[in-house]
Amino acid sequence: MLVFFLQPIAFGSWLPRIPDVQQALGLGPAALAFTLLGLPCGTLLTLPFAGPLVGKIGPRAAILYGFFFYAIAVSLPAFAPNPTLLFVALMLAGSSISFLELGLNVQADAVEKSTGSLIMTKSHGFWSVGIMVGSLIGSALAAIGLAPHWAILLVAAINLPLGVIVALLLPLVAPEGETKTEGQRSAWAMPSWALLGICFFVFGITMTEGAMADWSAVFLREALGADGGLAGLGYSVFAFMVATGRFGGDTLKARFGAVNTARICGTLALAGAAILFIAPNTIAALFGFAIIGLGVSVGFPLAVTAAASLTDRPSSSNVAVLSFVALCGFLIGPPVIGFIAEHANMRLGLLALVPVLLVSLLLTGRLMVKQRAADHNPEAEIPGVL
């Protein structure tokens, strides 16, 4: 749980500084949206190689080596002197993040199976707390006037030895392979309609998460005139509520069921998006970010469980498809919002989240979990903590 908390802090400190880098490079919303594509592009390009590599060297080694690569790569975007190099730097950052987070998930899965303790959901909750803390640190360093490149480099340099020390304390356990069941279709077969419904549900959730990460600070600055550390508080509030929702998600699911929990949260996400569109000031906007964070918090974990419960193929194959669609949500959402903002304004840009969140709400019935005997935790197949 501690290593999950430490991993996203340096990246979280970058998020509040996006408007500063945008201003320094003279980028409009559309140009910024294009450069931000570097992060998910790096992630998608790394996924085919990260899995076999983590399986070969083991999750603890992946975490150790990953922290060194990550500390360097996450510091590069703020040093970029032009948009092209910013895109490349974000690709390297996305590559390092996907590799390190895959190691974290595989390690957590191995600990669960070796100890019998359920820690995966709580570990993801601590990841949300970590990125919130990182964004708060980034906002504080912005408030005191420290330049973005030195601020992020400072956070990464302090975070690196802490991450390495905690990684060295992790147990040496190897994840087990997933057993195959007779009668299942090939992993290369086309996804079932049931799986596609779950994927379309999660697309709106992750598109919203990506939009909050990339555009919350820009929205507060351009639409409401917030500056300095205040502009970075939007994502901090959002991340805090995501963590809150994840820590309490199991309780809600036990009481109301997966489908009803998703419907309650989906309604909250839509309400939060509406609040952002009409927000007259920063306080109202922060309330909107909080409601959206709570609304999308449990969507992805519920979708993973539902996809893994399908019996047509191995659960790892279904969850891998879900993971790809989730990453596409991160990939497509921010540039769509940027292009709309370029030709209209940031309020209308964020309003683009309403249709996809409405689709997610309509598809919550697809999250009905089917009982399935399995000895593998499907969340370990996710190449990235979402």
SULKAVEN-V973837 format. One record per helix or strand. SS is the DSSP state (a for helix, b for strand). FROM is the first residue (numbers start at 1). TO is the last residue. If there is no record, write none. Layout:
BEGIN
ss->SS from->FROM to->TO
ss->SS from->FROM to->TO
END
This chain:
BEGIN
ss->a from->2 to->7
ss->a from->9 to->15
ss->a from->18 to->25
ss->a from->29 to->57
ss->a from->59 to->79
ss->a from->83 to->115
ss->a from->120 to->143
ss->a from->148 to->168
ss->a from->193 to->224
ss->a from->228 to->256
ss->a from->258 to->278
ss->a from->282 to->296
ss->a from->299 to->309
ss->a from->315 to->343
ss->a from->346 to->351
ss->a from->353 to->362
ss->a from->364 to->367
ss->a from->378 to->381
END
